[in-house]
Amino acid sequence: MQKLALIGLGASGLFALKELAGANVEVEVFDVGPQYDKRYACPIDQGKLEVCPPKACSYCAPGQSAGSWNDFKVILSASPVIGGRLYDLIGESELQRNLDIVRKTILEHSPVEIPVVKPDQEDLDWIRQRATLAGMTYHFQELLHCGSDNAPAINTSILNEITDKGPNIKFHWNSKVLKLDRQGDKFRVLHDHYRKPGNEQSDIFDYCIVSVGRGGAHWLTQQEFYKSLDTNPGQVDIGIRVETSKYFTQEVDKRFYEPKLYYVSKHTNDVVRNFCSNPGGYVTPENHREYVLVNGHSKMFEKSENNNFAVLVSKTFTRPFKDPQMYSQTIAKVVNMLAGGGPLVQKLGDLRAGRRTKSLTNNLIKPTLEAECGDIGLAYPHRILASIIEYLDALDKICPGVAGDSTLLFAPECKSYPDSITVSKTMETNIENLYIIGDSSSWTRGVGQATTSGLLAGAGVKKKVASIPAPQVVPITKPLTKVTNNSPKSG
Ligand SMILES: Cc1cc2nc3c(=O)[nH]c(=O)nc-3n(C[C@H](O)[C@H](O)[C@H](O)COP(=O)(O)OP(=O)(O)OC[C@H]3O[C@@H](n4cnc5c(N)ncnc54)[C@H](O)[C@@H]3O)c2cc1C
């Protein structure tokens, strides 16, 4: 049987594996994290902490606890602008067909009923009128919000079903792939134990699916074969995590959970958008070891008084600059430097007035993350902040109160996307039998499309292995040795 290495078992890897369970190929899965049912819970859920420690915790770092474990909001609509670019790769109907499989799978495996958020005609008329008057463009989406509290059960149940159907699958948990290189037309995977290194091993595979997410994107660029891939520079989103009262946004939250509203800045012409709304949610640190970003999540049952969401400005660069990731990481590091190692928080009123925030005592909005008060204006480019303020002023026309002085702004909320890798409709790269899926391919930006890319690659490999003719049985010409009563017995 031919062999396949699946590197990374996050959102995209899990759905690739779903397709490959029981297929005519031996699959070996490598993930730095522990088995799904042994993954540790957030220290707040364990009752060890009340709020996130801004600097130390790595629970919400990309990797073990990315979006299919944390918040777990899934965009279910095939949109040309939301959640990734698979619409351009495979078209609307194929994207929607796969997103429907993702929806069905998640709902089947959820321990509780999760409502699908689907705006009706009255909601659409309501938002389109208000968005137009505010100078914003609304993009339709249906979504599921599973919640951080349901995520472990859903992922574990999906994986258990895969394991039951897949005697062809072998897992290497707690295993970091150190190196992936080509050996002729095959792939060599060098791996070691993640936490207790010192036992490096290597294996050869016929196929490889790389699904290392944004957290593994830098590792990918360091592999020898990377320069043979056909790539285009990725984009970055520089933004702010806004935390405000959930009462300011409750009308849109009730109708849409998260309305996708895009805005073009009058001053800079930059496109500004909202992302990852968490009504009743919590702001969290996202620890990348060398720098700490902010993110947000919410649970299905336990709710805060606040709503948090990101406002992001997308930037792409042209020659001679080639390292947008470095640009966004540098901004993040300057913010961390000013904050003594973690995120900064500033009141919107103080940012407008050009002064640092010194204290949040008596502020209308109580933060759900303890961050250092300061001046984001000292770290962020002016054009980014000007565009974000313009966006909030426009949003205030739909959600009155959002752009008030006491609204909190957390930084850095930077998202850097890897280079966009040219792939076929099954996510196969220009290197034959090498598939790159999910956020590490840069075709996806969220759980919905990441899982879809996994389904595409899994189906692609399955089709290839099914088309390989079965090995011919060579007739034995040598006469068989006659077994006599004197033959030695085993045992
Ligand atoms: C805190 C947080 C919250 C988010 N919330 C949402 C949300 O609610 N909704 C949404 O749509 N998106 C959300 N996102 C984005 C979402 O997580 C990603 O778009 C999605 O997970 C991408 O899937 P992926 O499979 O490409 O990568 P991931 O899900 O990140 O999986 C990558 C996997 O690869 C493994 N890995 C990496 N490198 C190696 C290596 N060298 N060897 C072995 N294994 C390796 C990691 O352990 C990980 O399991 C969130 C992201 C973060 C960080």
The ligand as an SDF file (V2000), in Angstrom:
LIG
                    3D

 53 58  0  0  0  0  0  0  0  0999 V2000
   -7.2920   31.9310   19.1730 C   0  0  0  0  0  0  0  0  0  0  0  0
   -7.8720   31.7660   17.7980 C   0  0  0  0  0  0  0  0  0  0  0  0
   -9.2600   31.7790   17.6230 C   0  0  0  0  0  0  0  0  0  0  0  0
   -9.8020   31.6290   16.3450 C   0  0  0  0  0  0  0  0  0  0  0  0
  -11.1670   31.5940   16.2050 N   0  0  0  0  0  0  0  0  0  0  0  0
  -11.6980   31.3340   15.0020 C   0  0  0  0  0  0  0  0  0  0  0  0
  -13.1140   31.1510   14.8660 C   0  0  0  0  0  0  0  0  0  0  0  0
  -13.8820   31.2090   15.8130 O   0  0  0  0  0  0  0  0  0  0  0  0
  -13.6110   30.8980   13.6180 N   0  0  0  0  0  0  0  0  0  0  0  0
  -12.7880   30.7950   12.5210 C   0  0  0  0  0  0  0  0  0  0  0  0
  -13.3010   30.5510   11.4170 O   0  0  0  0  0  0  0  0  0  0  0  0
  -11.4460   30.9550   12.6280 N   0  0  0  0  0  0  0  0  0  0  0  0
  -10.8890   31.1990   13.8290 C   0  0  0  0  0  0  0  0  0  0  0  0
   -9.5190   31.3090   13.9440 N   0  0  0  0  0  0  0  0  0  0  0  0
   -8.7030   31.0470   12.7490 C   0  0  0  0  0  0  0  0  0  0  0  0
   -8.6470   29.5000   12.5680 C   0  0  0  0  0  0  0  0  0  0  0  0
   -8.0920   28.9500   13.7250 O   0  0  0  0  0  0  0  0  0  0  0  0
   -7.8260   29.0630   11.3830 C   0  0  0  0  0  0  0  0  0  0  0  0
   -8.2800   29.7040   10.2320 O   0  0  0  0  0  0  0  0  0  0  0  0
   -7.9170   27.5230   11.2010 C   0  0  0  0  0  0  0  0  0  0  0  0
   -7.6690   26.8370   12.4020 O   0  0  0  0  0  0  0  0  0  0  0  0
   -6.9250   27.0870   10.1410 C   0  0  0  0  0  0  0  0  0  0  0  0
   -6.8830   25.6810   10.1060 O   0  0  0  0  0  0  0  0  0  0  0  0
   -5.5110   24.9480    9.7590 P   0  0  0  0  0  0  0  0  0  0  0  0
   -5.7940   23.4990    9.7360 O   0  0  0  0  0  0  0  0  0  0  0  0
   -4.9070   25.5760    8.5820 O   0  0  0  0  0  0  0  0  0  0  0  0
   -4.5290   25.2910   10.9890 O   0  0  0  0  0  0  0  0  0  0  0  0
   -4.6610   24.9460   12.5230 P   0  0  0  0  0  0  0  0  0  0  0  0
   -6.0680   24.6940   12.9010 O   0  0  0  0  0  0  0  0  0  0  0  0
   -3.8960   26.0070   13.2260 O   0  0  0  0  0  0  0  0  0  0  0  0
   -3.8850   23.5540   12.6660 O   0  0  0  0  0  0  0  0  0  0  0  0
   -2.5000   23.4360   12.4420 C   0  0  0  0  0  0  0  0  0  0  0  0
   -2.0190   22.1750   13.1570 C   0  0  0  0  0  0  0  0  0  0  0  0
   -0.6910   21.8970   12.7450 O   0  0  0  0  0  0  0  0  0  0  0  0
    0.0720   21.4950   13.8660 C   0  0  0  0  0  0  0  0  0  0  0  0
    1.4720   21.7790   13.5300 N   0  0  0  0  0  0  0  0  0  0  0  0
    2.0180   22.9680   13.1760 C   0  0  0  0  0  0  0  0  0  0  0  0
    3.3210   22.8150   12.8730 N   0  0  0  0  0  0  0  0  0  0  0  0
    3.6080   21.4970   13.0200 C   0  0  0  0  0  0  0  0  0  0  0  0
    4.7900   20.7080   12.8450 C   0  0  0  0  0  0  0  0  0  0  0  0
    5.9680   21.2340   12.4400 N   0  0  0  0  0  0  0  0  0  0  0  0
    4.7370   19.3780   13.1230 N   0  0  0  0  0  0  0  0  0  0  0  0
    3.5600   18.7930   13.5210 C   0  0  0  0  0  0  0  0  0  0  0  0
    2.4100   19.5020   13.6820 N   0  0  0  0  0  0  0  0  0  0  0  0
    2.4370   20.8260   13.4370 C   0  0  0  0  0  0  0  0  0  0  0  0
   -0.5020   22.2990   15.0250 C   0  0  0  0  0  0  0  0  0  0  0  0
   -0.2790   21.6510   16.2600 O   0  0  0  0  0  0  0  0  0  0  0  0
   -1.9970   22.3220   14.6620 C   0  0  0  0  0  0  0  0  0  0  0  0
   -2.7030   21.2350   15.2610 O   0  0  0  0  0  0  0  0  0  0  0  0
   -8.9500   31.4860   15.2100 C   0  0  0  0  0  0  0  0  0  0  0  0
   -7.5550   31.4970   15.3990 C   0  0  0  0  0  0  0  0  0  0  0  0
   -7.0120   31.6200   16.6670 C   0  0  0  0  0  0  0  0  0  0  0  0
   -5.5160   31.6140   16.8310 C   0  0  0  0  0  0  0  0  0  0  0  0
  1  2  1  0
  2  3  1  0
  2 52  2  0
  3  4  2  0
  4  5  1  0
  4 50  1  0
  5  6  2  0
  6  7  1  0
  6 13  1  0
  7  8  2  0
  7  9  1  0
  9 10  1  0
 10 11  2  0
 10 12  1  0
 12 13  2  0
 13 14  1  0
 14 15  1  0
 14 50  1  0
 15 16  1  0
 16 17  1  0
 16 18  1  0
 18 19  1  0
 18 20  1  0
 20 21  1  0
 20 22  1  0
 22 23  1  0
 23 24  1  0
 24 25  2  0
 24 26  1  0
 24 27  1  0
 27 28  1  0
 28 29  2  0
 28 30  1  0
 28 31  1  0
 31 32  1  0
 32 33  1  0
 33 34  1  0
 33 48  1  0
 34 35  1  0
 35 36  1  0
 35 46  1  0
 36 37  1  0
 36 45  1  0
 37 38  2  0
 38 39  1  0
 39 40  1  0
 39 45  2  0
 40 41  1  0
 40 42  2  0
 42 43  1  0
 43 44  2  0
 44 45  1  0
 46 47  1  0
 46 48  1  0
 48 49  1  0
 50 51  2  0
 51 52  1  0
 52 53  1  0
M  END
$$$$
